[in-house]
Amino acid sequence: MTGFIIRSCLSEPSTEKHPLFRAIQGFKRGPADYHGNIEGETYAMTPRLTPSALRLAATALLSLAASAAHAQQNQPAQQAQQAQRPAAYHDRAALKRTVEEFLQVQTGGLPGQVTVAVGAIDPRMSLAPCPAPQAFFMPGARAWGKTTVGVRCATPAAWTVYIQASVTVIGEYVASAAPLAQGQTIEAGQLVMLKGDLTMLPAGIATDINQVVGRSSNSSLPPGTPMRVDTLRIKPVVQSGQLVRLVSSGAGFSVSAEARAMGTAGDGQVVQVKTSGGQQITGIAKAGGLVEVAF
């Protein structure tokens, strides 16, 4: 505002003490050619710009316009540079997808309907970008129930994190339909197929009735008990010390010999026998005291 002159149209010489003059610096008294009322008193303003002030103002305006044009021209280049700039941290969503894809591969052969859920990732976690993160299981871990999956990066920055996840497997399993006594041979009518989350059941649950029929339980079981294969005993078809018939057959030949069983085995189980000549042979126990050997 330098170059403007303000004077009071009143006769009192007190105008320089007015708040307007305390707030605006660089004004001098002079003849008035503009009159207006400001806070009840009359003041006059006369524009008085010198040639040097005009040149300074024109130079400032031209400099401002040039700066604005330069910024507008460089804006597309700056935007492209920002788009090409790599992310500062590894994307947490991409990290989650890595775990999901890993578990989907690991559960490919499981029976029933498989659902994979990856736990929340700490938002405070800051990992360097990784072009090829690798998921892995810790020793003893598997894609079953609650589990932990590790994800590591080798380059450009090495890091390893562990993420909680869960695998649900909804499928059918074998359960007792009636009370089963200890040592009782189990029949198909005493069993029922139920549906549930297999990961919440004990290990070794039978998923096929044929895995249970003909066997006996090590203990008495109430109705609705899931049948564990490892707690069932197979009815033996060969007893330890029993004389058995050792048989073998192939294309165009069939041989048999007498031997003595060295263990007890159920139908289809492996058993060792000893021939009359003292040779020990391993075969498959069959009903009727037979042991099949493949040569």
C-alpha positions as CSV (number, residue, x, y, z in Angstrom):
1,M,0.0,0.0,0.0
2,T,3.0,2.3,-0.2
3,G,2.3,5.3,-2.4
4,F,-1.2,6.0,-1.0
5,I,-1.9,9.1,1.1
6,I,-4.6,9.2,3.8
7,R,-5.6,12.4,5.6
8,S,-8.4,13.2,7.8
9,C,-11.0,15.7,6.5
10,L,-11.5,16.9,10.2
11,S,-9.6,19.7,11.6
12,E,-8.3,17.8,14.6
13,P,-4.6,16.8,14.2
14,S,-5.4,13.5,16.0
15,T,-6.0,11.3,12.9
16,E,-2.5,9.6,13.2
17,K,-3.6,8.2,16.5
18,H,-6.6,6.5,15.0
19,P,-6.5,2.7,14.9
20,L,-6.4,2.8,11.1
21,F,-3.1,4.6,11.1
22,R,-1.7,2.3,13.8
23,A,-2.5,-0.8,11.6
24,I,-1.4,0.6,8.3
25,Q,2.2,1.8,7.9
26,G,3.8,4.1,5.3
27,F,1.1,6.7,4.8
28,K,1.5,10.5,4.6
29,R,-0.7,13.5,4.7
30,G,-1.7,15.1,1.4
31,P,-4.6,16.7,-0.6
32,A,-7.7,14.5,-0.7
33,D,-9.6,13.5,-3.8
34,Y,-11.6,10.6,-2.3
35,H,-13.9,10.9,0.7
36,G,-15.5,8.1,2.7
37,N,-16.7,7.5,6.2
38,I,-14.6,5.1,8.4
39,E,-15.7,4.5,11.9
40,G,-17.5,7.9,12.1
41,E,-14.6,10.0,10.8
42,T,-13.9,11.2,7.3
43,Y,-10.6,10.3,5.6
44,A,-9.2,10.8,2.1
45,M,-7.1,8.4,0.0
46,T,-5.1,9.5,-3.0
47,P,-3.2,6.9,-5.1
48,R,0.3,8.0,-5.8
49,L,2.3,5.2,-7.5
50,T,5.8,6.0,-8.7
51,P,7.3,4.6,-12.0
52,S,9.7,2.4,-10.0
53,A,6.8,1.0,-7.9
54,L,4.9,0.2,-11.1
55,R,7.9,-1.6,-12.6
56,L,8.4,-3.6,-9.4
57,A,4.7,-4.6,-9.4
58,A,4.8,-5.6,-13.1
59,T,8.0,-7.7,-12.5
60,A,6.4,-9.5,-9.5
61,L,3.2,-10.3,-11.5
62,L,5.3,-11.7,-14.4
63,S,7.4,-13.8,-12.1
64,L,4.3,-15.2,-10.4
65,A,2.7,-16.1,-13.8
66,A,5.9,-17.8,-15.0
67,S,6.1,-19.9,-11.8
68,A,2.5,-21.0,-12.1
69,A,3.0,-22.0,-15.8
70,H,6.2,-24.0,-14.9
71,A,4.4,-25.8,-12.1
72,Q,1.5,-26.7,-14.4
73,Q,3.9,-28.0,-17.1
74,N,5.8,-30.2,-14.6
75,Q,2.7,-31.7,-12.9
76,P,2.2,-34.6,-15.3
77,A,5.9,-35.6,-15.0
78,Q,5.6,-35.4,-11.2
79,Q,2.5,-37.6,-11.2
80,A,4.1,-40.2,-13.5
81,Q,7.2,-40.2,-11.2
82,Q,5.0,-40.8,-8.1
83,A,3.2,-43.6,-9.9
84,Q,6.5,-45.4,-10.8
85,R,7.9,-44.9,-7.3
86,P,7.8,-48.3,-5.4
87,A,5.7,-48.6,-2.3
88,A,7.4,-47.8,1.0
89,Y,6.2,-51.0,2.7
90,H,4.9,-54.4,1.6
91,D,1.2,-54.5,1.1
92,R,-0.6,-56.3,4.0
93,A,-3.4,-57.4,1.7
94,A,-0.8,-59.1,-0.6
95,L,0.8,-60.7,2.4
96,K,-2.6,-62.2,3.4
97,R,-3.2,-63.5,-0.2
98,T,0.2,-65.2,0.0
99,V,-0.9,-67.2,3.1
100,E,-4.4,-68.0,1.6
101,E,-3.0,-69.3,-1.6
102,F,-0.4,-71.4,0.3
103,L,-3.1,-73.0,2.5
104,Q,-5.4,-73.7,-0.5
105,V,-2.6,-75.7,-2.1
106,Q,-1.9,-77.6,1.1
107,T,-5.5,-78.5,1.6
108,G,-6.2,-79.7,-2.0
109,G,-6.4,-83.4,-1.1
110,L,-8.5,-83.1,2.0
111,P,-12.0,-84.6,2.0
112,G,-15.1,-82.5,2.5
113,Q,-15.6,-78.8,2.2
114,V,-12.5,-76.8,3.1
115,T,-12.5,-73.2,4.3
116,V,-9.3,-71.2,4.9
117,A,-9.3,-68.1,7.1
118,V,-6.2,-65.9,7.6
119,G,-6.0,-64.0,10.9
120,A,-5.6,-60.2,11.2
121,I,-2.2,-58.7,10.4
122,D,-0.8,-56.2,12.8
123,P,-1.2,-52.7,11.2
124,R,1.9,-51.5,12.9
125,M,4.0,-54.1,11.0
126,S,6.3,-52.3,8.5
127,L,8.0,-54.7,6.0
128,A,10.1,-53.7,3.0
129,P,8.5,-54.4,-0.4
130,C,9.1,-58.0,-1.6
131,P,8.6,-59.1,-5.2
132,A,8.4,-62.8,-4.4
133,P,7.4,-63.7,-0.8
134,Q,7.5,-67.4,0.1
135,A,5.1,-69.1,2.5
136,F,6.1,-72.1,4.6
137,F,5.1,-74.3,7.5
138,M,7.1,-74.4,10.7
139,P,8.2,-78.0,11.8
140,G,5.2,-79.9,13.1
141,A,2.6,-77.5,11.6
142,R,0.0,-78.5,9.0
143,A,-3.0,-77.2,7.2
144,W,-5.5,-78.5,9.8
145,G,-7.5,-76.5,12.3
146,K,-5.6,-73.6,13.9
147,T,-2.2,-73.2,12.4
148,T,0.7,-70.8,11.8
149,V,2.1,-70.0,8.4
150,G,5.5,-68.3,8.0
151,V,6.2,-65.8,5.2
152,R,9.8,-64.9,4.3
153,C,11.5,-62.6,1.8
154,A,15.1,-63.1,0.6
155,T,15.6,-60.0,-1.5
156,P,15.9,-57.0,-1.7
157,A,15.4,-57.0,2.1
158,A,15.4,-60.1,4.2
159,W,12.5,-60.5,6.6
160,T,10.3,-63.3,8.1
161,V,6.9,-63.0,9.7
162,Y,4.5,-65.6,11.2
163,I,0.7,-65.3,10.6
164,Q,-2.1,-67.1,12.4
165,A,-4.7,-68.9,10.2
166,S,-7.3,-71.6,10.5
167,V,-8.5,-74.4,8.2
168,T,-12.0,-75.8,8.6
169,V,-12.9,-79.2,6.9
170,I,-16.7,-80.0,6.9
171,G,-17.1,-83.7,6.0
172,E,-18.7,-87.0,7.0
173,Y,-17.3,-89.3,9.6
174,V,-18.3,-92.7,11.2
175,A,-19.9,-92.8,14.6
176,S,-21.5,-95.5,16.7
177,A,-25.3,-95.7,16.2
178,A,-25.8,-98.0,19.2
179,P,-23.8,-98.9,22.3
180,L,-20.7,-101.0,21.5
181,A,-19.3,-103.4,24.0
182,Q,-15.6,-103.9,24.4
183,G,-14.3,-106.6,22.1
184,Q,-17.6,-106.8,20.2
185,T,-17.3,-107.3,16.5
186,I,-18.8,-104.2,14.9
187,E,-21.4,-104.6,12.2
188,A,-22.6,-102.0,9.6
189,G,-26.0,-101.6,11.3
190,Q,-24.3,-100.4,14.5
191,L,-22.8,-97.4,12.7
192,V,-24.0,-94.1,11.3
193,M,-22.5,-91.4,9.2
194,L,-22.5,-87.9,10.7
195,K,-21.3,-84.5,9.3
196,G,-19.2,-82.0,11.1
197,D,-15.9,-80.2,11.3
198,L,-13.3,-82.9,11.0
199,T,-10.5,-80.6,12.4
200,M,-12.4,-80.4,15.7
201,L,-12.4,-84.2,16.1
202,P,-9.6,-86.5,17.5
203,A,-7.0,-87.6,15.0
204,G,-7.6,-90.9,13.1
205,I,-11.3,-90.5,12.7
206,A,-12.8,-93.1,10.3
207,T,-14.5,-91.5,7.2
208,D,-15.6,-94.8,5.6
209,I,-17.7,-97.5,7.3
210,N,-15.5,-100.2,5.7
211,Q,-12.7,-98.9,8.0
212,V,-14.7,-100.1,11.0
213,V,-16.9,-103.0,10.0
214,G,-15.5,-106.3,11.3
215,R,-13.3,-104.8,13.9
216,S,-13.8,-104.5,17.6
217,S,-13.4,-101.6,20.0
218,N,-10.8,-101.5,22.8
219,S,-13.4,-100.1,25.2
220,S,-17.2,-99.8,25.5
221,L,-18.6,-96.9,23.5
222,P,-21.9,-95.0,23.9
223,P,-24.0,-94.0,20.8
224,G,-22.7,-91.1,18.8
225,T,-19.1,-91.7,19.5
226,P,-16.8,-90.9,16.6
227,M,-14.9,-94.0,15.6
228,R,-11.1,-93.8,15.7
229,V,-9.4,-96.3,13.6
230,D,-6.4,-96.5,15.9
231,T,-8.6,-97.6,18.8
232,L,-10.1,-100.5,16.9
233,R,-8.8,-104.0,16.8
234,I,-9.0,-106.2,13.7
235,K,-10.2,-109.8,14.3
236,P,-7.1,-111.9,13.8
237,V,-7.1,-114.4,11.0
238,V,-3.6,-115.6,11.9
239,Q,-2.4,-116.3,15.4
240,S,1.2,-116.2,16.6
241,G,2.6,-119.8,16.5
242,Q,-0.1,-121.0,14.2
243,L,0.8,-123.3,11.2
244,V,-0.2,-121.4,8.0
245,R,-0.2,-122.1,4.3
246,L,2.4,-119.9,2.5
247,V,1.2,-119.3,-1.0
248,S,2.6,-117.4,-4.0
249,S,1.4,-117.2,-7.6
250,G,2.3,-115.4,-10.7
251,A,2.1,-115.7,-14.5
252,G,1.9,-119.4,-15.2
253,F,3.0,-120.7,-11.8
254,S,1.6,-121.2,-8.3
255,V,3.5,-122.6,-5.2
256,S,2.6,-123.2,-1.6
257,A,4.4,-124.4,1.5
258,E,3.8,-124.8,5.2
259,A,5.2,-122.2,7.6
260,R,4.7,-121.0,11.1
261,A,3.3,-117.5,11.9
262,M,5.6,-115.4,14.0
263,G,2.9,-112.9,15.0
264,T,-0.9,-112.2,15.1
265,A,-2.5,-110.4,12.2
266,G,-5.9,-109.5,10.9
267,D,-7.1,-109.8,7.3
268,G,-4.9,-107.8,5.1
269,Q,-2.2,-107.1,7.7
270,V,1.4,-107.8,7.3
271,V,2.8,-110.8,9.2
272,Q,6.1,-112.7,9.3
273,V,6.3,-116.5,9.0
274,K,9.2,-119.0,9.2
275,T,9.5,-121.9,6.8
276,S,10.6,-125.4,7.8
277,G,14.1,-124.5,6.5
278,G,14.3,-121.6,8.9
279,Q,13.8,-118.9,6.3
280,Q,11.8,-115.8,7.5
281,I,9.4,-114.4,4.9
282,T,7.0,-111.5,5.1
283,G,3.5,-111.8,3.7
284,I,-0.1,-110.6,3.9
285,A,-2.5,-112.5,6.3
286,K,-5.7,-113.8,4.7
287,A,-8.7,-115.6,6.1
288,G,-8.4,-119.4,6.4
289,G,-4.8,-119.3,7.7
290,L,-3.3,-118.2,4.5
291,V,-0.3,-115.9,4.0
292,E,0.2,-114.5,0.5
293,V,3.8,-113.7,-0.6
294,A,4.7,-111.8,-3.7
295,F,8.0,-112.8,-5.4
